[in-house]
Amino acid sequence: MRAVGQTMAQDLDKLRARLEGLKELAQHAAPKDRARLYRTIYLNAVAIETLAYARQATQRGMQRWIAAEVEEALLRMQEEAVLAELLAANEETGLLEELYLKDIDTSK
């Protein structure tokens, strides 16, 4: 996932550099054309920054989702380990059967 993020960042950096190059070229245009070119370059720069922000937000969301999945899996493993310990202890002591029988006796 990091390699993809780096590639996207590099792509955005290339686009930013190209816009800078276009700004330099626009300086040599006629005044009326220069204003249009600057406006177009500005709008493209805004679009690039919006895209960069959206990509970062998406990446953060994916990282949070992965962290939540890992945390859920760890909790499940812990619960299974506790249950396995209880079942093993029950094999030795029969405590759960005694508790079950006491529960049946008190429910009458």
N, C-alpha and C positions, 0 to 999 in steps of 0.2 A: 504494500500500500504506500509505503514511503517513496518508492521509486516512481510510482505514478504521480504522486504529489510533486515530486521534484521535476518531473517532465513537464507537468502542467505549469509550474512556476517558471520554468525556463521558456516555455512557449509564450507565456504572458510577458516575460522580460523581452523576448524578441519582438513581440507586437509593440511594446512601449518604445523600444529602440527605433522601430520603423516609423512610428508616429513622430518621434523626434526628428528623424531624417526628413519626413514630409514637412515638418515645421520649417526646417531650414530651406527647403525648396520653395515653400510658399512665400518666403521673404522676397523672392525674385519675381513673383507674379504681379500682375497689374493690381492696383489698389482694390478695385471692385472684386476681382477674383480672389485676392488675398483674404478678404473678409470671409468669403464663403468657404475657402479652404481652411482657415483657422476655426471656423464654426464646425465644420465637418470633422476636423482633427479632434477638437474638444469633445464632440459627441462620441466619437470612437474611444477616446481616452476614458470618458465616463463609463461607457459600456464595458471596457476592459476591467476597470476597477470594480464595477458591479459583479462581473463574472468572477473575478478573483475573490471577492467577499463571499459570493455564493458557494464557490468551491471550498473555501475554508470552512464555512458553516456546515456544508455537507460532510466534510472530512471530520469535523468535530462531532457531528451527530453520529457518524459511523463509529468513531472511537468510543463514544459513550455507550452505544448499543453493544459493541463488542465487550466492553467492560462489564455491562450489566449481564450479558450472557455468561461470561466467565464467573462472575460473582454468584449467579444462580446455580451454575454447575458445581461450584465449590460448596455452596450450602446444601445442595442435594447429596453430594458425596459425604459431607459431615453428618447429615441426617441418616444416611445409609450406614455409616460407621457406628453411630450411636445405636441404631436399631440392631446391627449385627452384634454389638457388645451386649445389649440387653438380652438378645436371644441366646447368646453363648452363656451368659450368666444364668439365664433361666434353665438351660440344659443342666447346669450344675446344681442349682438350688430348687428349682420348681416353684419359685416365688410367684410367678404369674398365675399359675394354676391355683395357688392358695388365694391370691387376691380375687381371682375370678369366682372361686367357690364362695368366698366371703361376700362378694357383691351379690351373688344369687341368693344367699341366705338372708341378706338385709332387704332385698327387694320384695320379699313375700309379705 
